């Protein structure tokens, strides 16, 4: 048993699913009634009589004035977790639904848990996958940048220093993420990438090889053009988490505002100068496979070079000063790159989203969408994916209409290797026409798309 429902609800797939506005609004505005709370808590109850559950971090709307709101919430969650454990063994409860709320739960590490709660109406569709994907992203970010929480072996309590790290870490994470902007990344467990042509890739490989075997102890390297990853030696899950953090400009990575250089290569993580013109070094560690790797990054125009030093290396001004000259061959090679947008043969409005789960590659194409249509398009794509995930088989083709009067249709085709969701307008209201139009928009040459050229 990993789902607890207090009342059975039929799924209404034409209801809106998209999380509205920014996630940090739950901490700042009473108007945000969609997301109710985010809590990080200890899954081990204190043994002393009368003790309350331990809450490391909590966020909820400012219009909730109950002084023990978070503690009461955690008490209920612990009850559900224990109840599920009695009947499901090793399968933890990860979702709870009532007539007015739905809550996702996920273990962070070492019996420290996270929960996110959303207000709903009785006929609202389930957002289980989306809420759990949000928690998984938070877990990935925490585990990449912060040490796992540790317990006192005698008392089983989380150590004070770990509790401080938990609070500070989630202050940064929760208040930084714009959930609506990153919804597709959360939902599909992928990130935006662009492929390089074969000639450029073959010429790039020996340059990367020399970098990783130079006198500067570099362990990993990634190259980004604009918001797209075009090359990386990191483990794929690490590259995906870095992509999310860089897109949301996680303050933990950028404690100092740096001046941009239009032409020159300049530091964005690593070495900078203070107001007193003294050299400052900031290379936050990445925790990969139990080891710490100092993170550094440089930028030139739209190109970013993201590197880690070898585990155990302590960054020094002398060591970091050797990095920019070392990157000169790579920088010259990447200067050839250009990001172009190629027009498709089909006119809009449309949205085409492709996900390659094995490569964690996500691509998005769209044309002639008006601002009011964007949230509708996102909703329809979410609906199609969630329906296919929860109801349909591994291989499926689904077509359904959007809100009445708008003439939009969504066509989804899903296999083990690929998932394609197409939203297009069909004024004839004929389903066969919508299916045909969706299939045509799956072809790359028919849609507007970003493209890396040399």
C-alpha positions as CSV (number, residue, x, y, z in Angstrom):
1,X,0.0,0.0,0.0
2,X,1.5,3.3,-1.0
3,X,-1.6,5.4,-1.5
4,X,-4.1,6.3,1.2
5,X,-7.5,7.8,0.2
6,X,-10.2,8.8,2.6
7,X,-12.7,9.0,-0.2
8,X,-12.7,7.7,-3.8
9,X,-12.8,10.3,-6.6
10,X,-13.2,9.9,-10.3
11,X,-10.5,11.6,-12.3
12,X,-11.7,14.6,-14.3
13,X,-9.2,14.9,-17.1
14,X,-10.5,18.2,-18.4
15,X,-9.8,19.9,-15.1
16,X,-6.8,22.1,-14.8
17,X,-3.6,20.4,-13.4
18,X,-0.9,23.1,-13.8
19,X,0.6,24.4,-10.6
20,X,-0.1,28.2,-10.7
21,X,2.3,31.0,-10.1
22,X,5.6,30.5,-8.2
23,X,6.1,27.9,-5.5
24,X,7.6,30.4,-3.1
25,X,4.2,32.2,-2.9
26,X,3.2,29.7,-0.3
27,X,5.5,31.6,2.1
28,X,4.6,35.1,1.1
29,X,1.1,35.6,-0.2
30,X,-2.3,34.6,1.2
31,X,-3.8,34.5,-2.3
32,X,-1.8,31.3,-3.1
33,X,-4.3,28.7,-2.1
34,X,-3.2,26.0,-4.5
35,X,-0.1,24.8,-2.6
36,X,-0.7,24.6,1.1
37,X,2.6,23.7,2.7
38,X,6.1,22.3,2.3
39,X,7.6,20.6,5.4
40,X,10.8,18.8,6.2
41,X,10.6,16.6,9.3
42,X,12.1,13.8,11.3
43,X,10.5,10.4,10.7
44,X,11.7,9.2,14.1
45,X,9.6,10.3,17.0
46,X,11.4,11.5,20.2
47,X,11.1,8.8,22.9
48,X,10.5,11.3,25.8
49,X,6.9,11.4,27.0
50,X,5.0,14.4,25.7
51,X,7.6,15.2,23.0
52,X,6.5,16.7,19.7
53,X,7.6,15.7,16.2
54,X,10.7,17.4,15.0
55,X,10.2,19.9,12.2
56,X,13.4,21.1,10.5
57,X,11.8,23.4,7.9
58,X,8.3,24.5,7.0
59,X,6.6,26.9,4.6
60,X,2.9,27.6,4.5
61,X,0.7,30.6,3.6
62,X,0.9,33.6,5.9
63,X,-2.9,33.5,6.4
64,X,-2.5,30.3,8.5
65,X,-2.1,31.6,12.0
66,X,-2.1,28.3,13.9
67,X,1.1,28.2,16.0
68,X,1.3,24.4,15.8
69,X,0.3,24.0,12.2
70,X,3.5,22.3,11.0
71,X,3.8,20.0,14.1
72,X,0.2,18.9,13.7
73,X,0.7,18.2,10.1
74,X,3.8,16.1,10.8
75,X,1.9,14.2,13.5
76,X,-0.7,13.2,10.9
77,X,1.9,12.3,8.3
78,X,3.8,10.1,10.8
79,X,0.6,8.3,11.6
80,X,-0.1,7.6,7.9
81,X,3.5,6.4,7.4
82,X,3.3,4.0,10.3
83,X,-0.1,2.8,9.2
84,X,1.2,2.1,5.7
85,X,4.3,0.3,7.0
86,X,2.2,-2.1,9.0
87,X,0.3,-3.2,5.8
88,X,2.8,-2.6,3.0
89,X,6.1,-3.5,4.6
90,X,9.0,-1.9,2.8
91,X,6.8,0.2,0.5
92,X,6.4,3.6,2.1
93,X,3.3,5.8,1.8
94,X,4.0,8.5,-0.8
95,X,0.6,10.0,-1.4
96,X,-2.4,10.9,0.8
97,X,-5.7,12.4,-0.5
98,X,-8.7,13.8,1.3
99,X,-11.7,15.7,0.0
100,X,-9.9,19.0,0.3
101,X,-6.1,18.2,0.2
102,X,-3.6,16.0,-1.5
103,X,-0.2,15.4,0.0
104,X,3.0,13.8,-1.4
105,X,5.7,12.4,0.9
106,X,9.2,11.4,0.1
107,X,12.2,10.3,2.3
108,X,15.1,12.6,1.9
109,X,17.7,10.5,3.7
110,X,18.2,8.7,7.0
111,X,14.5,8.9,8.0
112,X,14.2,12.6,7.3
113,X,11.1,13.2,5.2
114,X,9.7,15.9,3.0
115,X,6.0,16.6,2.3
116,X,4.2,19.0,-0.1
117,X,0.5,19.6,0.3
118,X,-2.0,21.1,-2.2
119,X,-5.5,22.3,-1.8
120,X,-8.1,20.6,-4.1
121,X,-11.8,20.3,-4.7
122,X,-13.5,16.9,-4.5
123,X,-13.6,16.4,-8.3
124,X,-10.0,17.5,-8.9
125,X,-7.7,15.1,-10.8
126,X,-4.8,13.5,-8.9
127,X,-1.5,15.4,-9.1
128,X,0.4,12.5,-7.4
129,X,3.1,12.2,-10.1
130,X,3.7,16.0,-10.3
131,X,3.9,16.5,-6.6
132,X,6.2,13.5,-6.1
133,X,8.4,14.7,-9.0
134,X,8.8,18.1,-7.2
135,X,9.9,16.3,-4.1
136,X,12.4,14.2,-6.1
137,X,13.9,17.4,-7.6
138,X,14.3,18.8,-4.1
139,X,15.9,15.6,-3.0
140,X,18.3,15.6,-5.9
141,X,19.3,19.2,-5.3
142,X,19.9,18.6,-1.6
143,X,21.9,15.4,-2.1
144,X,24.1,17.0,-4.8
145,X,25.1,20.1,-2.7
146,X,24.7,19.2,1.0
147,X,25.9,16.5,3.3
148,X,23.3,13.8,4.3
149,X,21.8,14.3,7.8
150,X,23.5,12.4,10.5
151,X,22.1,11.0,13.8
152,X,23.5,10.6,17.3
153,X,24.1,6.9,17.6
154,X,22.9,6.8,21.2
155,X,19.8,9.0,21.1
156,X,18.9,8.5,17.4
157,X,18.3,12.3,17.1
158,X,19.5,14.3,14.2
159,X,22.7,16.1,15.1
160,X,22.4,19.9,15.6
161,X,24.8,20.7,12.8
162,X,22.7,18.5,10.4
163,X,19.5,20.2,11.5
164,X,21.1,23.6,10.7
165,X,22.1,22.4,7.3
166,X,18.6,21.1,6.6
167,X,17.0,24.4,7.5
168,X,19.4,26.6,5.5
169,X,19.4,24.3,2.5
170,X,15.6,24.2,2.1
171,X,15.4,27.9,2.7
172,X,17.4,28.3,-0.4
173,X,15.8,25.5,-2.4
174,X,12.2,26.2,-1.8
175,X,12.4,29.9,-2.2
176,X,14.3,29.6,-5.4
177,X,12.3,27.2,-7.6
178,X,9.7,28.6,-10.0
179,X,7.7,25.4,-10.3
180,X,5.6,26.4,-13.3
181,X,8.6,27.2,-15.4
182,X,10.2,23.9,-14.5
183,X,7.1,21.8,-14.7
184,X,8.0,19.8,-17.7
185,X,11.4,19.0,-16.3
186,X,9.9,17.7,-13.1
187,X,7.2,15.8,-14.8
188,X,9.4,14.0,-17.4
189,X,12.5,13.6,-15.3
190,X,14.5,15.0,-18.2
191,X,16.3,18.2,-19.1
192,X,16.8,20.4,-22.2
193,X,19.6,19.2,-24.4
194,X,20.7,19.8,-28.0
195,X,22.8,17.4,-30.1
196,X,26.0,18.4,-31.8
197,X,26.8,17.3,-35.3
198,X,29.2,14.4,-35.7
199,X,32.1,16.4,-37.1
200,X,32.1,18.9,-34.2
201,X,31.7,16.1,-31.7
202,X,34.7,14.1,-33.1
203,X,36.9,17.2,-33.0
204,X,35.7,18.0,-29.4
205,X,36.6,14.6,-28.0
206,X,40.5,15.0,-28.1
207,X,40.2,18.5,-26.6
208,X,38.1,17.1,-23.7
209,X,40.6,14.2,-23.3
210,X,43.5,16.7,-22.9
211,X,41.6,18.8,-20.4
212,X,40.8,15.8,-18.2
213,X,44.5,14.7,-18.3
214,X,46.2,18.0,-17.9
215,X,48.2,19.3,-14.9
216,X,45.0,21.0,-13.5
217,X,43.1,18.2,-11.7
218,X,39.7,18.4,-13.5
219,X,37.3,15.5,-12.9
220,X,34.2,16.5,-14.9
221,X,33.2,19.0,-17.5
222,X,30.0,20.2,-19.1
223,X,29.3,22.7,-21.9
224,X,26.1,24.7,-22.0
225,X,24.9,26.9,-24.9
226,X,22.2,29.3,-23.6
227,X,19.9,27.0,-21.5
228,X,20.8,23.8,-23.3
229,X,23.4,21.2,-22.3
230,X,25.3,20.2,-25.4
231,X,28.1,18.1,-23.8
232,X,28.8,16.6,-20.3
233,X,30.9,14.0,-18.6
234,X,28.9,14.1,-15.4
235,X,26.6,11.3,-14.5
236,X,23.3,12.0,-16.3
237,X,21.3,12.6,-13.1
238,X,23.9,15.1,-11.9
239,X,23.8,16.9,-15.2
240,X,20.0,17.1,-14.9
241,X,20.2,18.5,-11.4
242,X,22.8,21.1,-12.4
243,X,20.6,22.1,-15.3
244,X,17.7,22.8,-12.9
245,X,19.9,24.7,-10.5
246,X,21.4,26.8,-13.2
247,X,18.0,27.6,-14.7
248,X,16.6,28.8,-11.4
249,X,19.9,30.5,-10.5
250,X,20.2,28.8,-7.1
251,X,21.6,31.4,-4.7
252,X,23.8,28.8,-3.1
253,X,25.8,28.7,-6.3
254,X,25.9,32.5,-6.9
255,X,26.4,34.2,-3.5
256,X,28.0,37.2,-5.2
257,X,26.7,39.2,-8.2
258,X,29.4,39.2,-10.8
259,X,29.8,41.7,-13.6
260,X,29.2,40.3,-17.1
261,X,31.8,40.4,-19.8
262,X,30.5,40.5,-23.4
263,X,33.6,39.2,-25.1
264,X,36.0,37.8,-22.5
265,X,35.9,34.5,-20.6
266,X,34.9,35.3,-17.0
267,X,34.2,33.4,-13.8
268,X,30.6,32.8,-12.6
269,X,31.5,30.2,-9.9
270,X,35.0,30.0,-8.5
271,X,37.1,33.1,-8.3
272,X,36.0,36.7,-7.9
273,X,37.0,40.0,-6.4
274,X,35.5,41.6,-3.4
275,X,34.6,45.2,-3.0
276,X,38.0,45.7,-1.5
277,X,39.6,44.2,-4.7
278,X,40.8,41.1,-2.8
279,X,40.5,37.7,-4.4
280,X,37.7,35.6,-3.1
281,X,37.3,31.8,-3.8
282,X,33.9,30.1,-3.7
283,X,33.8,26.5,-5.1
284,X,30.8,24.7,-3.5
285,X,31.4,20.9,-3.4
286,X,29.3,18.5,-5.4
287,X,28.6,15.2,-3.6
288,X,28.9,12.5,-6.2
289,X,29.1,8.8,-5.2
290,X,30.2,9.7,-1.7
291,X,33.0,12.0,-2.7
292,X,33.2,15.8,-2.8
293,X,34.2,17.6,-6.0
294,X,34.7,21.4,-5.9
295,X,32.5,23.1,-8.6
296,X,33.7,25.9,-10.7
297,X,32.3,27.6,-13.9
298,X,33.2,30.2,-16.5
299,X,31.2,31.9,-19.1
300,X,31.8,33.5,-22.5
301,X,28.8,35.1,-24.2
302,X,26.1,32.4,-24.3
303,X,28.6,29.5,-23.6
304,X,29.1,28.2,-20.1
305,X,31.9,25.8,-19.1
306,X,31.0,23.9,-15.9
307,X,33.8,21.9,-14.3
308,X,34.6,20.1,-11.1
309,X,38.1,19.6,-9.7
310,X,39.2,16.2,-8.5
311,X,37.9,15.0,-5.2
312,X,40.1,16.2,-2.3
313,X,41.6,19.1,-4.2
314,X,41.5,22.4,-2.4
315,X,41.0,25.3,-4.8
316,X,43.6,28.0,-4.5
317,X,44.1,31.3,-6.5
318,X,47.1,29.8,-8.3
319,X,45.2,26.7,-9.2
320,X,42.1,28.5,-10.5
321,X,44.2,31.1,-12.4
322,X,45.5,28.2,-14.5
323,X,42.0,27.2,-15.6
324,X,41.2,30.0,-18.1
325,X,44.4,29.4,-20.2
326,X,43.8,25.7,-20.1
327,X,40.3,26.3,-21.6
328,X,41.6,28.3,-24.6
329,X,41.5,25.4,-27.2
330,X,38.0,24.5,-26.0
331,X,36.9,28.1,-26.1
332,X,38.2,28.6,-29.6
333,X,36.5,25.4,-30.7
334,X,33.1,26.4,-29.2
335,X,33.3,29.9,-30.7
336,X,32.1,28.3,-33.9
337,X,28.8,27.4,-32.4
338,X,25.6,29.3,-33.1
339,X,22.1,28.7,-31.9
340,X,19.6,29.2,-34.6
341,X,15.9,28.8,-34.8
342,X,14.7,26.9,-37.9
343,X,11.2,27.6,-39.1
344,X,9.0,24.6,-39.8
345,X,6.8,23.8,-42.8
346,X,3.7,23.9,-40.6
347,X,2.2,27.1,-39.2
348,X,0.9,27.4,-35.7
349,X,-0.5,27.5,-33.2
350,X,1.0,24.3,-31.8
351,X,3.2,22.8,-29.1
352,X,5.4,19.7,-29.6
353,X,7.1,18.2,-26.6
354,X,9.4,15.2,-27.0
355,X,11.0,13.2,-24.2
356,X,13.6,10.5,-24.6
357,X,13.6,8.9,-21.1
358,X,16.6,6.7,-21.7
359,X,18.7,9.8,-22.6
360,X,16.8,12.1,-20.3
361,X,16.6,14.5,-23.3
362,X,13.7,16.9,-23.5
363,X,12.9,19.1,-26.5
364,X,10.1,21.7,-26.9
365,X,8.9,23.4,-30.0
366,X,6.1,25.9,-30.2
367,X,4.7,28.4,-32.7
368,X,2.2,31.3,-32.5
369,X,0.8,30.7,-29.0
370,X,-0.9,33.7,-27.5
371,X,-0.2,34.4,-23.8
372,X,-3.6,33.3,-22.6
373,X,-3.1,30.0,-24.5
374,X,0.2,29.0,-22.8
375,X,-1.3,27.8,-19.5
376,X,-4.0,25.9,-21.4
377,X,-1.3,24.2,-23.5
378,X,0.7,23.3,-20.4
379,X,-2.5,21.9,-18.8
380,X,-3.3,19.8,-21.8
381,X,0.2,18.3,-22.0
382,X,0.2,17.5,-18.3
383,X,-3.2,15.8,-18.6
384,X,-2.1,13.7,-21.6
385,X,1.1,12.6,-19.9
386,X,-0.6,11.8,-16.6
387,X,-3.4,9.9,-18.2
388,X,-1.0,7.8,-20.2
389,X,1.2,7.2,-17.1
390,X,-1.7,6.2,-14.8
391,X,-4.1,4.5,-17.1
392,X,-2.7,3.5,-20.4
393,X,-0.1,0.8,-21.2
394,X,3.6,1.4,-22.0
395,X,2.7,1.7,-25.6
396,X,-0.2,4.0,-26.3
397,X,-1.7,6.6,-28.6
398,X,-4.2,9.0,-27.1
399,X,-6.2,11.9,-28.6
400,X,-8.6,14.1,-26.7
401,X,-10.0,17.6,-27.1
402,X,-9.2,20.6,-25.0
403,X,-11.6,23.2,-23.4
404,X,-14.7,23.6,-25.5
405,X,-14.8,26.4,-28.0
406,X,-11.0,26.7,-28.5
407,X,-10.6,24.0,-31.1
408,X,-7.4,22.5,-29.5
409,X,-6.6,18.8,-29.6
410,X,-3.8,16.9,-27.9
411,X,-2.2,13.8,-29.5
412,X,0.1,11.6,-27.4
413,X,2.2,8.8,-28.7
414,X,4.2,6.8,-26.1
415,X,6.6,4.0,-26.3
416,X,9.4,2.7,-24.1
417,X,12.0,4.8,-25.9
418,X,10.0,8.0,-26.7
419,X,7.0,10.1,-25.7
420,X,5.7,12.8,-28.0
421,X,2.9,15.1,-27.0
422,X,1.4,17.4,-29.7
423,X,-1.1,20.1,-29.1
424,X,-2.6,21.7,-32.2
425,X,-5.7,23.6,-33.3
426,X,-8.2,22.0,-35.5
427,X,-11.1,24.2,-36.5
428,X,-13.0,21.4,-38.3
429,X,-13.6,19.6,-35.0
430,X,-12.9,16.3,-36.8
431,X,-10.8,13.9,-34.7
432,X,-9.3,12.2,-37.7
433,X,-8.0,15.6,-38.9
434,X,-6.6,16.3,-35.5
435,X,-4.8,12.9,-35.5
436,X,-3.4,13.6,-38.9
437,X,-2.2,17.1,-37.9
438,X,-0.6,15.7,-34.8
439,X,1.4,13.0,-36.7
440,X,2.6,15.7,-39.2
441,X,3.9,17.9,-36.4
442,X,5.9,15.0,-35.0
443,X,8.2,15.3,-38.0
444,X,11.1,17.6,-37.1
445,X,11.2,19.4,-40.4
446,X,7.6,20.6,-39.9
447,X,8.1,22.5,-36.6
448,X,10.0,25.5,-35.4
449,X,13.0,24.3,-33.4
450,X,16.3,25.4,-31.9
451,X,19.4,24.1,-33.7
452,X,23.1,24.2,-33.0
453,X,25.2,25.0,-36.1
454,X,28.9,25.3,-36.7
